[in-house]
Amino acid sequence: MVIDEEEALNFYRSLHWSCGVYCPSCGSFEINNRGGRGRGKRYYCEDCGTFFNDFTGTFLERSKIPFGEVLWILTNIHNKSVKQMAEELGHNRKTVARYHKLIRDLLEKNHVDSSFDGTFEFDETYIIAGRKGIKKNVPFDEPPRRRALKRRGRGTYDVDKLPVFTIVHRGTKYTIFLVLKNLRKVVDGIVDEFVKNEAIVHTDEYVIYNNLINHEKVVAHYTVNHGEGEYAKGENHVNNDENRHSLLRRFLRIFRGVSKDNLQGYTLLEQFRINYKTDSYDMILQTIVE
């Protein structure tokens, strides 16, 4: 059920103006309320003379559908496909797809992951994703996608089998999904970005992790040999990563395939759900309206 529009707008204002109403042009808090007009309240900046409303400068500025429906799309983004949402809202599929993509793109643009000290699990999975939704300029300029594309072994961006690098911090259970074009060149950079000072790292036996122990921030590196059927040795395992891979695949199945150029946005949606649980929708909305 779509939320009442006035209730939805009040919720939006509580997030967008959490520090008070300010001018999007000059940042001044010397603001006069000029009443309501259209979908949002109108304001006037005493310092620079700018008129603006609740949506000025946000992705909703030129929105043609009620904010309550945008909020409904957001709250159903984890369990309904674009086609299902369009049918239930009575909108064209392209309209709902546009808002769906806007939410994902803004989440990807504005979100910044945390860094931690402590014990981490690193692992990777591979998601088959092609060019879904992109029209070809020349008919039949690529061979048709076949089941044979489900090739065995590891993959890359170029062969439509994208590596998703997964990080789980054991202390907080904070999860990070990174869609990468090539795994081999980025492991050291991942440690630099997501480890504050010191880390104990658990991985499988994949060769890209061989030099982890030589990194200045890695104080210990433990491995399990999946190739030999070894999945846990006491506290030495990557089972939390395997659990996250299962959750991610289950989530992606809703959409019956996604474009590889959009995959990072989809993984971020699931990352927010895993990390923030029932607060994930508030956190996503707060991130994309900043």
JOGIZI-V33817 format. One record per residue. N is the residue number from 1. SS is DSSP state (A for helix, B for strand, O for the rest). PHI is phi in whole degrees, 0 to 359 (* if undefined). PSI is psi in whole degrees, 0 to 359 (999 if undefined). Layout:
BEGIN
<<N SS PHI PSI> <N SS PHI PSI>>
END
This chain:
BEGIN
<<1 O * 131> <2 O 288 134> <3 O 291 149> <4 O 305 136> <5 A 298 317> <6 A 294 321> <7 A 295 319> <8 A 296 318> <9 A 293 322> <10 A 296 322> <11 A 295 317> <12 A 300 314> <13 A 297 325> <14 A 296 333> <15 A 272 311> <16 A 292 322> <17 O 252 38> <18 O 299 334> <19 O 257 9> <20 O 107 156> <21 O 287 130> <22 O 224 159> <23 O 285 126> <24 O 290 347> <25 O 271 314> <26 O 241 351> <27 O 84 4> <28 O 288 147> <29 O 260 6> <30 O 277 83> <31 B 238 138> <32 B 253 135> <33 B 278 121> <34 B 257 21> <35 B 84 184> <36 B 263 145> <37 B 205 124> <38 O 71 224> <39 O 273 344> <40 B 223 165> <41 B 289 150> <42 B 256 145> <43 B 225 158> <44 B 229 130> <45 B 271 121> <46 O 291 335> <47 O 277 316> <48 O 245 356> <49 O 76 21> <50 O 270 136> <51 B 267 140> <52 B 205 171> <53 B 229 187> <54 O 298 337> <55 O 252 358> <56 O 302 128> <57 O 83 3> <58 O 250 172> <59 O 292 351> <60 O 265 2> <61 O 301 320> <62 O 251 20> <63 O 295 138> <64 O 258 352> <65 O 249 154> <66 O 302 148> <67 A 295 329> <68 A 302 325> <69 A 286 324> <70 A 299 318> <71 A 295 323> <72 A 296 319> <73 A 300 316> <74 A 296 317> <75 A 285 347> <76 O 249 8> <77 O 291 341> <78 O 268 346> <79 O 228 4> <80 O 225 144> <81 O 282 166> <82 A 301 319> <83 A 298 316> <84 A 298 315> <85 A 295 319> <86 A 298 318> <87 A 295 319> <88 A 287 328> <89 A 274 341> <90 O 79 26> <91 O 252 163> <92 O 297 143> <93 A 301 323> <94 A 294 327> <95 A 296 311> <96 A 294 321> <97 A 299 324> <98 A 295 316> <99 A 291 323> <100 A 302 314> <101 A 290 322> <102 A 301 316> <103 A 298 313> <104 A 296 316> <105 A 294 318> <106 A 291 324> <107 A 298 317> <108 A 294 323> <109 A 288 319> <110 A 265 338> <111 O 284 137> <112 O 234 123> <113 O 284 156> <114 O 277 163> <115 O 242 152> <116 B 221 164> <117 B 251 158> <118 B 124 212> <119 B 258 131> <120 B 236 155> <121 B 243 131> <122 B 245 133> <123 B 203 170> <124 B 223 151> <125 B 226 172> <126 B 230 128> <127 B 245 126> <128 B 282 121> <129 O 209 128> <130 B 249 229> <131 O 247 43> <132 O 303 134> <133 O 87 356> <134 O 255 121> <135 O 287 140> <136 O 273 137> <137 O 288 327> <138 O 241 125> <139 O 303 137> <140 O 60 33> <141 O 281 354> <142 O 227 150> <143 O 295 149> <144 O 297 147> <145 O 288 134> <146 O 232 167> <147 A 302 334> <148 A 297 343> <149 A 294 344> <150 O 281 59> <151 O 292 152> <152 O 283 157> <153 O 89 191> <154 O 278 162> <155 O 227 180> <156 O 220 173> <157 O 301 318> <158 O 294 333> <159 O 258 17> <160 O 64 26> <161 B 231 89> <162 B 276 133> <163 B 287 130> <164 B 246 112> <165 B 274 128> <166 B 244 131> <167 B 241 129> <168 B 234 125> <169 B 272 117> <170 O 296 326> <171 O 294 317> <172 O 254 348> <173 O 66 15> <174 O 295 133> <175 B 242 140> <176 B 229 130> <177 B 250 128> <178 B 236 119> <179 B 273 121> <180 B 238 154> <181 O 275 328> <182 O 209 126> <183 O 284 327> <184 O 297 331> <185 O 263 4> <186 O 240 353> <187 A 298 315> <188 A 299 320> <189 A 295 325> <190 A 295 318> <191 A 298 316> <192 A 301 321> <193 A 280 323> <194 A 250 356> <195 B 251 126> <196 B 290 298> <197 B 230 308> <198 B 222 145> <199 B 217 142> <200 B 256 126> <201 B 241 133> <202 B 249 131> <203 B 218 179> <204 B 271 195> <205 O 269 8> <206 O 305 139> <207 A 296 339> <208 A 295 344> <209 A 264 1> <210 O 300 326> <211 O 262 10> <212 A 302 320> <213 A 297 340> <214 A 276 352> <215 O 286 139> <216 O 298 336> <217 O 269 348> <218 B 265 114> <219 B 268 340> <220 B 202 145> <221 B 225 121> <222 B 241 143> <223 B 233 155> <224 B 238 144> <225 O 261 93> <226 A 296 329> <227 A 297 336> <228 A 260 12> <229 O 77 19> <230 O 261 117> <231 O 242 343> <232 B 201 137> <233 B 230 86> <234 O 66 238> <235 O 276 357> <236 B 270 102> <237 B 193 170> <238 O 235 36> <239 A 294 330> <240 A 295 321> <241 A 297 316> <242 A 300 322> <243 A 298 316> <244 A 295 324> <245 A 297 319> <246 A 298 317> <247 A 295 319> <248 A 295 315> <249 A 296 320> <250 A 297 319> <251 A 295 315> <252 A 292 334> <253 A 298 335> <254 O 302 326> <255 O 265 1> <256 O 54 45> <257 O 99 143> <258 O 226 160> <259 B 288 142> <260 O 293 337> <261 O 284 345> <262 O 252 359> <263 A 298 323> <264 A 298 321> <265 A 296 320> <266 A 294 318> <267 A 294 328> <268 A 294 323> <269 A 301 315> <270 A 289 325> <271 A 300 317> <272 A 296 318> <273 A 297 319> <274 A 293 316> <275 A 282 325> <276 A 247 353> <277 A 52 239> <278 A 292 344> <279 A 268 4> <280 A 297 323> <281 A 292 319> <282 A 298 319> <283 A 292 320> <284 A 296 314> <285 A 297 318> <286 A 297 323> <287 A 291 319> <288 A 275 347> <289 O 260 359> <290 O 292 999>>
END
